[in-house]
Amino acid sequence: MRFHLAVLTTRAVNATSRRLGRGQGTVAGGRSGLKVDPRLLEHLTSGREVSLVTGTNGKTTTTRLLAVALGARGDRVVSNETGSNMPPGHVAALAGHRAATRAVLEVDEIYLPRVLAATRATCVVLLNLSRDQLDRTNEVRMVAGNWRAALAAAPHVTVVANADDPLVAWAAGAAARVRWVAVGLGWQLDAVGCPSCEGRIAFAPDGSWACVTGCGFTRPAPAVTLTATDHGTTFHGVWVDGRAEQITLALPGRFNYANALMAAVAAEAQGIDAGSALAAMGSVDAVAGRFTTRTVAGVPTRLMLAKNPAGWSELLDLVGEDDGPIVISINARTADGADPSWLWDVPFERLAARVVVATGDRCRDLSVRLRYAGVDHVMEADPISAVGVAASGADRDRCVDVIGNYTAFGELLGARA
């Protein structure tokens, strides 16, 4: 009776939240339901095949791709697609889709041990670990240690892990079953300390790595590798048994090909042919607003989200292929993390030849960083006006790239045309 009351409470509160315009109905109901039944997440996942996706960057996209892949044969799949990745968001999504036989849940890095224990997931995808919102988040090696302990206590789970990230490899090394995937690690600065002996990790040009202090911790041999040809425009997943599958996506960026291959290997671990999984993923052209093109202030605008140095580095590589105007919007609200000092670790120097507009609550901090990076720019505190400023010196039909962190991205996503 408590379980059924909790489900009804979750649905009712979420519906009321949406009706009153107080949110998307993805958290408030979950919190209420968990107060009624603290074991609600466990009860809602009972009898379902559950996959968990976690990591510092790429969680939301990989979750979406894996959900599409697992539904390729017609199975009903429920997922927390809006990115509400803590237990209230999980139960809100699950309570709204009781008929689904599979669940794919994006999980905040800190919550993985708790969610894994509650759901008894059969598959866990570990993408990467780097600094993110350290004013309220544990140091990355502490997170890796918590993952390791949780996976050691879950012999039933199959782990799909990025072999190129030493912190992920350390965590996954305690699992009973691991499928190692080599998808690269563009941001290595948070992984130079050996989590095994506190020595030093050295990275080789070929992507391999090892502890040079002598503890023996080294990159595991991958079962699947992401490869690029045609000057990095064509990507394949190559299995050690000789299979190769081309990855064709509507989503841009090498990092999304890496996300897709991780999702394909996770789908294969759950009985879905990898080729069929990748084919299904090709239909995904936006994830929770990321990479959508919409009209802002009368200007065609491509919206992108970055939240930490690793994510910014990846996106700057992507937009570096263009020479059009770009808006950078930075806030430091609760969801963003209150400390914007990470700006100094982002390689903004790559934007030196671009038309750049700095905006958002912390546009002054950003402006100082851009000045030291040698990037000519203008500052406009209002994000909507900033898009117009960026477009003023360019063809009005040309798309303006906008990159923002959490709340900055959300503001522009919800802005009226």
C-alpha positions in Angstrom: 0.0 0.0 0.0 2.9 2.4 0.8 4.4 1.7 -2.6 1.2 2.4 -4.5 0.6 5.6 -2.5 4.2 6.7 -3.2 3.7 6.2 -7.0 0.4 8.1 -6.9 2.1 10.9 -4.9 4.9 11.1 -7.4 2.6 11.4 -10.4 0.3 13.9 -8.7 3.0 16.2 -7.5 4.8 16.1 -10.9 1.6 16.8 -12.8 0.8 19.7 -10.5 4.3 21.1 -10.9 4.0 21.1 -14.7 0.5 22.6 -14.6 1.7 25.5 -12.4 4.7 26.1 -14.6 7.1 25.3 -11.7 9.3 22.9 -13.6 9.3 19.9 -15.9 7.8 17.5 -13.2 11.0 15.5 -12.9 12.2 16.1 -9.4 9.5 17.4 -7.0 7.3 14.4 -7.4 10.2 12.1 -6.9 11.2 13.7 -3.6 7.6 13.4 -2.4 7.3 9.8 -3.4 10.6 8.9 -1.6 9.3 10.5 1.6 6.2 8.2 1.4 8.3 5.1 0.5 12.1 5.4 1.0 12.6 2.2 -1.0 10.6 3.5 -4.0 13.5 3.3 -6.4 14.1 -0.3 -5.5 10.4 -1.2 -5.9 10.1 0.7 -9.2 13.0 -1.2 -10.8 12.1 -4.6 -9.5 11.4 -6.9 -12.5 13.0 -4.5 -15.0 16.4 -4.8 -16.7 18.3 -1.7 -15.6 21.3 0.0 -17.1 23.1 2.9 -15.4 25.3 5.5 -17.1 27.7 7.7 -15.2 30.7 9.9 -15.7 31.6 13.5 -15.6 30.8 14.3 -19.2 28.6 12.7 -21.8 26.1 11.0 -19.4 22.9 12.5 -20.8 23.8 11.8 -24.4 25.0 8.3 -23.8 21.9 7.6 -21.8 19.7 8.7 -24.7 21.7 6.7 -27.2 21.6 3.6 -25.1 17.8 3.9 -24.5 17.3 4.2 -28.3 19.6 1.2 -28.9 17.8 -1.0 -26.4 14.5 -0.1 -28.0 15.6 -1.1 -31.4 13.7 -4.4 -31.2 10.5 -2.8 -29.9 11.1 -3.2 -26.2 9.6 -0.5 -24.1 12.4 1.6 -22.5 12.0 4.2 -19.7 14.8 6.8 -19.1 15.3 10.0 -17.2 15.9 11.9 -20.5 15.9 15.4 -19.0 19.1 14.8 -17.1 17.5 14.7 -13.6 20.1 12.2 -12.5 19.6 11.7 -8.7 17.1 9.3 -7.1 14.1 11.8 -7.1 14.6 12.2 -10.9 14.9 8.4 -11.3 11.7 7.6 -9.5 9.8 10.4 -11.3 10.7 8.9 -14.6 10.1 5.3 -13.6 6.7 6.1 -12.0 5.5 7.7 -15.2 6.3 4.6 -17.4 5.2 1.5 -15.5 4.8 -0.6 -18.6 8.5 -0.3 -19.7 10.5 -3.5 -19.3 13.9 -1.8 -19.6 15.2 1.2 -17.8 18.3 3.3 -18.7 19.2 5.8 -16.0 21.7 8.6 -16.0 23.3 8.7 -12.6 25.2 11.5 -10.9 28.7 10.3 -10.1 28.3 10.6 -6.4 25.1 8.6 -6.4 26.3 5.6 -8.4 26.9 3.3 -5.3 23.5 4.1 -3.8 21.6 3.7 -7.1 23.4 0.5 -8.0 22.5 -1.1 -4.7 18.9 0.0 -5.0 18.3 -1.1 -8.6 20.6 -4.2 -8.9 21.4 -3.0 -12.4 22.7 -5.5 -14.8 24.9 -3.1 -16.8 26.9 0.0 -15.7 28.6 2.3 -18.2 31.6 4.3 -16.9 32.5 7.1 -19.2 35.2 9.3 -17.6 36.1 11.2 -14.4 37.4 14.8 -14.1 36.9 17.8 -11.9 33.4 19.2 -11.8 31.8 21.6 -9.3 34.4 20.9 -6.6 32.7 23.4 -4.2 30.2 20.5 -3.5 31.6 17.4 -5.2 34.2 15.0 -3.9 37.7 14.9 -5.3 37.9 12.6 -8.3 40.0 9.9 -6.8 37.6 9.6 -3.9 34.7 9.2 -6.4 36.7 6.5 -8.2 37.3 4.7 -4.9 33.6 4.7 -4.1 32.8 3.3 -7.5 35.4 0.6 -7.0 33.9 -0.5 -3.7 30.3 -0.5 -5.1 31.3 -2.6 -8.1 33.2 -5.1 -6.0 30.0 -5.6 -4.1 27.9 -6.2 -7.2 29.1 -9.4 -8.9 25.9 -9.6 -11.0 26.7 -6.4 -13.0 28.5 -6.1 -16.3 30.6 -3.0 -16.6 31.3 -1.2 -19.8 34.3 1.0 -19.1 36.6 3.5 -20.9 40.0 1.8 -20.8 41.7 5.1 -21.7 40.8 6.8 -18.4 43.0 5.6 -15.5 40.4 6.6 -12.9 37.7 4.7 -14.6 40.0 1.7 -15.1 40.8 1.7 -11.4 37.2 1.7 -10.4 36.1 -0.9 -13.0 39.0 -3.2 -12.2 37.2 -4.5 -9.1 34.2 -5.6 -11.1 33.6 -9.3 -11.9 32.8 -8.7 -15.6 34.2 -5.7 -17.6 34.1 -4.9 -21.3 36.9 -2.5 -21.9 36.4 0.1 -24.6 39.1 2.4 -26.0 37.4 5.7 -26.9 40.2 8.1 -25.9 40.7 10.6 -23.2 41.1 14.2 -24.5 41.5 15.7 -21.0 44.3 14.0 -19.1 45.1 16.6 -16.5 42.9 15.1 -13.8 44.2 11.6 -14.3 48.0 12.0 -13.8 48.0 10.7 -10.3 48.0 6.9 -9.9 44.9 5.8 -7.9 46.6 2.6 -7.1 49.8 3.8 -5.4 49.6 7.6 -5.5 52.5 7.6 -8.0 52.4 9.2 -11.4 50.6 8.1 -14.6 52.4 8.6 -17.9 50.4 8.8 -21.1 52.0 7.6 -24.4 51.3 9.1 -27.8 49.4 5.9 -28.9 46.9 6.4 -26.0 48.2 3.8 -23.7 49.2 4.7 -20.1 50.9 3.2 -17.1 52.0 4.1 -13.6 55.7 4.9 -13.9 56.3 4.5 -10.1 56.3 0.8 -10.5 53.0 -0.5 -8.9 52.1 -2.3 -12.2 48.8 -0.4 -12.8 48.5 -0.1 -16.6 45.9 0.4 -19.3 43.8 -2.7 -19.7 43.6 -4.3 -23.2 40.5 -3.0 -24.9 37.9 -5.4 -26.4 36.6 -2.6 -28.7 38.4 0.4 -30.1 37.1 3.7 -31.7 39.0 4.4 -34.9 38.9 7.4 -37.2 39.7 7.6 -40.9 39.3 10.2 -43.7 41.0 12.9 -41.6 38.8 12.2 -38.6 35.5 12.4 -40.5 34.6 8.7 -40.5 34.4 6.6 -37.4 34.3 2.8 -36.7 34.1 0.6 -33.7 36.6 -2.3 -34.1 36.2 -5.4 -32.0 39.1 -7.7 -31.2 37.4 -10.6 -32.9 37.7 -8.7 -36.2 34.3 -7.1 -36.5 34.0 -3.5 -37.5 30.9 -1.3 -37.4 30.7 2.2 -39.0 29.2 4.8 -36.7 27.0 7.4 -38.4 25.5 10.1 -36.3 23.4 13.2 -36.6 25.1 14.5 -33.5 28.4 16.4 -34.0 31.8 15.9 -32.4 34.2 13.1 -31.9 33.1 12.8 -28.2 29.7 11.8 -29.4 31.1 9.0 -31.5 32.8 7.8 -28.3 29.5 8.0 -26.5 27.8 6.0 -29.2 30.4 3.2 -29.1 30.1 2.9 -25.4 26.4 2.7 -25.7 26.7 0.1 -28.5 28.9 -2.1 -26.4 26.5 -1.8 -23.5 23.6 -2.7 -25.7 25.5 -5.7 -27.0 26.1 -6.9 -23.5 22.3 -7.0 -23.1 21.6 -9.0 -26.2 21.2 -6.2 -28.9 23.3 -6.5 -32.0 25.9 -3.7 -32.0 25.2 -2.9 -35.7 21.5 -2.6 -35.1 22.1 -0.5 -32.0 24.4 1.9 -33.9 21.9 2.2 -36.7 19.1 3.2 -34.3 21.3 5.9 -32.7 21.7 7.6 -36.1 18.2 9.0 -35.7 19.1 11.1 -32.6 19.9 14.7 -33.7 19.6 16.4 -30.3 19.7 15.5 -26.6 17.8 17.5 -24.0 18.3 20.6 -26.1 22.0 20.1 -26.7 23.1 20.9 -30.3 19.6 22.1 -31.2 19.4 25.0 -33.6 16.7 27.5 -32.8 15.9 31.2 -33.2 17.1 33.5 -30.4 16.6 37.3 -30.8 15.8 36.7 -34.5 19.1 34.9 -35.1 19.6 31.2 -35.9 21.5 29.8 -32.9 23.1 26.5 -32.1 23.0 25.7 -28.4 25.7 23.7 -26.6 26.3 22.8 -23.0 29.7 22.7 -21.3 30.2 22.6 -17.5 33.9 21.9 -16.7 37.3 22.2 -18.3 37.2 18.7 -19.9 33.8 19.4 -21.5 34.8 22.9 -22.6 38.0 21.5 -24.2 36.0 19.1 -26.3 33.5 21.7 -27.5 36.2 24.2 -28.3 37.7 21.5 -30.6 34.3 21.2 -32.2 33.6 24.9 -32.8 37.2 25.4 -33.8 36.3 23.9 -37.2 34.3 27.1 -37.9 35.1 30.8 -38.0 31.6 32.3 -37.2 30.6 34.3 -34.2 30.3 32.7 -30.8 28.6 33.6 -27.5 29.9 32.2 -24.2 27.6 32.4 -21.3 28.7 31.7 -17.7 26.6 31.6 -14.5 27.6 30.4 -11.0 24.3 29.5 -9.5 23.6 26.4 -7.4 23.4 24.0 -10.4 26.6 25.4 -11.9 28.8 25.3 -8.9 29.5 28.6 -7.0 33.2 28.7 -7.9 34.0 29.8 -11.5 37.8 29.5 -11.0 37.8 26.6 -13.5 37.6 29.2 -16.2 41.4 29.5 -16.0 41.9 25.8 -17.0 39.8 26.2 -20.2 41.9 26.7 -23.3 40.0 29.7 -24.6 43.2 30.7 -26.6 41.7 28.5 -29.3 39.1 31.3 -30.0 41.7 34.0 -30.7 40.5 34.5 -34.3 36.7 34.5 -33.6 34.1 37.1 -32.9 33.4 36.4 -29.2 30.7 37.8 -26.9 31.0 37.2 -23.1 27.7 37.1 -21.3 25.9 35.7 -18.2 26.0 36.4 -14.5 29.8 36.0 -14.4 30.6 37.7 -17.7 33.2 39.9 -15.9 35.1 36.9 -14.7 34.9 35.4 -18.2 36.0 38.7 -19.7 39.2 38.8 -17.6 40.0 35.2 -18.6 39.5 35.9 -22.3 41.7 39.0 -22.1 44.5 36.9 -20.6 43.9 34.3 -23.4 44.4 37.0 -26.0 40.9 36.7 -27.3 39.3 40.0 -28.5 35.7 40.1 -27.3 32.9 42.3 -26.2 30.9 41.9 -23.0 27.1 42.0 -22.9 25.5 40.9 -19.6 22.1 39.9 -21.1 22.4 36.6 -22.9 19.6 37.3 -25.4 21.1 40.6 -26.3 24.5 39.0 -26.6 23.3 36.7 -29.4 22.2 39.8 -31.3 25.5 41.5 -30.7 27.4 38.5 -32.0 25.2 38.4 -35.1 25.5 42.1 -35.8 28.8 41.9 -37.6 27.9 38.8 -39.6 25.4 37.5 -42.1 22.1 37.4 -40.3 21.4 34.0 -41.8 24.6 32.6 -40.4 24.2 30.5 -37.3 25.7 31.8 -34.0 27.3 29.2 -31.8 26.3 29.6 -28.1 28.1 27.6 -25.3 26.9 27.9 -21.8 27.1 26.1 -18.5 24.0 24.6 -16.8 21.7 27.5 -16.0 23.1 29.7 -18.8 22.3 27.0 -21.3 18.8 26.5 -19.8 18.0 30.2 -20.0 18.8 30.3 -23.7 17.0 27.0 -24.4 13.9 28.4 -22.9 14.2 31.9 -24.5 11.5 33.1 -26.8 12.4 33.5 -30.5 
